Structure formats: structure tokens, C-alpha cells
Amino acid sequence: MADERLLYRPEFYILWDTGCKEEELPEDSVSVCVVSKDGGKQAQTNIFHSEAEDEQKAEEKFLEWISNEPFVLEGDDINMELYMNFSPLVSFSKPFSEFILSLHEQEKTVHVSLKIVKLRGVDGDGDEEEDNREGLREMKKAGISVSSVCCRDWRYLKDIMEDVEGGKVHEKNCKKVKKQLKYIFSNPKEVETNTELETAEVEVMTELETADAEVMTDPIEEPEPEPEPEPEPEPEEDSSSSSSDDD
């Protein structure tokens, strides 16, 4: 595995490890942005990485770049794909939403998707956690698609690393994040609590365990033999032709 990890930039493995672990999560933050414009004729990928001791988080570095990048500001048809290992704080979500809305106000065609490996800073009923949840809602209101990094996003990296078990963990994590996001986007902040988010996680894990059990216990059905074809009836004699012979 150590040699295989030289195949990619370290930021990709930080993204991967964030979805594989429940404890001792990476302290680094990573944001990957793929921007294309003019119907995909021009495109560029930018990777932002911040270590634990850095003052700026990766998403803050990205926001500073995107807000002043001529490649984006001068485009009329923009498609943006963002990947983050952790969900952003409201300090990013609100200004980024305002930036996207400003592009729409300039009558630009803008499509933005944000995919998150794991949620962070939203699992409490304090003011800070609620602000972070509200930041996610603000992005959704601005037309930004917010979802979980799903299995097909990992397929190429998973195949290269041959990390089958890691792929299974990511699949479970993906479903858990989707369930949690559903609660955040559908529940008003007055009734949204940490208990509901924990309940969503329990429901997802129960569904996955039930599905695994069904796969393990279902008997293998033997294929039924195909019925033998019925013999074709013998052709009947033509009565009209036999009477004409008698004549």
C-alpha cells in the first residue's frame, strides 16, 4: 500500500482516508475544484490543501482564488465541481453562496455541485452547529447541488489501490451522509436536533446490516429444467383433393 500511495498527490489519499475512518480522522482539509466553461471546451483543475496548523482552511484558499480568478469571472457558461473531505463551515458557505448568486445576477449560466466525504460541525444543537447547517441550506438555496461523494466518484482510485474493504466503508459512509443531508435540508432549524442526526445514522446502518443479512441468508435457487417440446401434430389429409381424384 505504501508504494501505491505514490501514484497520486497526497490530497487524494486524505480524501480517501476521511471516508474510511470513524476515529483519528485526518486533520488536514482538502478541496478539489474542477472548472469548465464554454461547453467544456476549456477546463482546469485546482487542488487546495491545508494542514492542521495552517491559518487558512483549504476551502478558504479556494474561495479566495475563485473570487478573483479571470478564468471564472470572464466565462459566460460555467460548470464547477467541488470535492471536500469535510463539510464547510458557515464562514465559507455564506460568502460562496453570495458569490454564485452574483454570477447569476450577471446573467451567466452557472452550474455548481459540491460533494462532501464527511459532515463535520453539524451534529449538535448549539449555535455554531446550527450556523453550519444553515450555511449548507444557504448554498442549496443559491442553486448549489450539495451531496455526498458516492461510490462511482471513488471507483478509479479504489481500483488502483485495490482497497476493497475501504470501498465498502465508503459506500456505507456515502449513504449515511446522504441521510444526514436529507434531514438538514428538510427540517426547519427550530426542530432540528443532534438526536435526529444520530437517528438518521442508526437508520442507515440498520438498513445496511439488514441488506447484508438478506444477501448472506438467501438460498441459492436451482434453475428449473426447461419443459420438453410437445410433438407437432401430423398434417390432416385434404378432403377436397381426395374427392377430385375419385372423379
C-alpha positions, 0 to 999 in steps of 0.5 A, a space after each residue: 500500500 505504501 508504494 501505491 500511495 505514490 501514484 497520486 498527490 497526497 490530497 487524494 489519499 486524505 480524501 480517501 482516508 476521511 471516508 474510511 475512518 470513524 476515529 483519528 480522522 485526518 486533520 488536514 482539509 482538502 478541496 478539489 475544484 474542477 472548472 469548465 466553461 464554454 461547453 467544456 471546451 476549456 477546463 482546469 483543475 485546482 487542488 487546495 490543501 491545508 494542514 492542521 496548523 495552517 491559518 487558512 482552511 483549504 476551502 478558504 484558499 479556494 474561495 479566495 482564488 475563485 473570487 478573483 480568478 479571470 478564468 471564472 469571472 470572464 466565462 459566460 457558461 460555467 460548470 464547477 465541481 467541488 470535492 471536500 473531505 469535510 463539510 464547510 463551515 458557515 464562514 465559507 458557505 455564506 460568502 460562496 453562496 453570495 458569490 454564485 448568486 452574483 454570477 447569476 445576477 450577471 446573467 451567466 449560466 452557472 452550474 455548481 455541485 459540491 460533494 462532501 466525504 464527511 459532515 463535520 460541525 453539524 451534529 449538535 444543537 448549539 449555535 455554531 452547529 446550527 450556523 453550519 447547517 444553515 450555511 449548507 441550506 444557504 448554498 442549496 438555496 443559491 442553486 448549489 447541488 450539495 451531496 455526498 461523494 458516492 461510490 462511482 466518484 471513488 471507483 478509479 482510485 479504489 481500483 488502483 489501490 485495490 482497497 476493497 474493504 475501504 470501498 465498502 466503508 465508503 459506500 456505507 459512509 456515502 449513504 449515511 451522509 446522504 441521510 444526514 443531508 436529507 434531514 438538514 435540508 428538510 427540517 426547519 432549524 427550530 426542530 432540528 436536533 443532534 438526536 435526529 442526526 444520530 437517528 438518521 445514522 442508526 437508520 442507515 446502518 440498520 438498513 445496511 446490516 439488514 441488506 447484508 443479512 438478506 444477501 448472506 441468508 438467501 438460498 441459492 435457487 436451482 434453475 428449473 429444467 426447461 419443459 420438453 417440446 410437445 410433438 407437432 401434430 401430423 398434417 390432416 389429409 385434404 378432403 377436397 383433393 381426395 374427392 377430385 381424384 375419385 372423379 
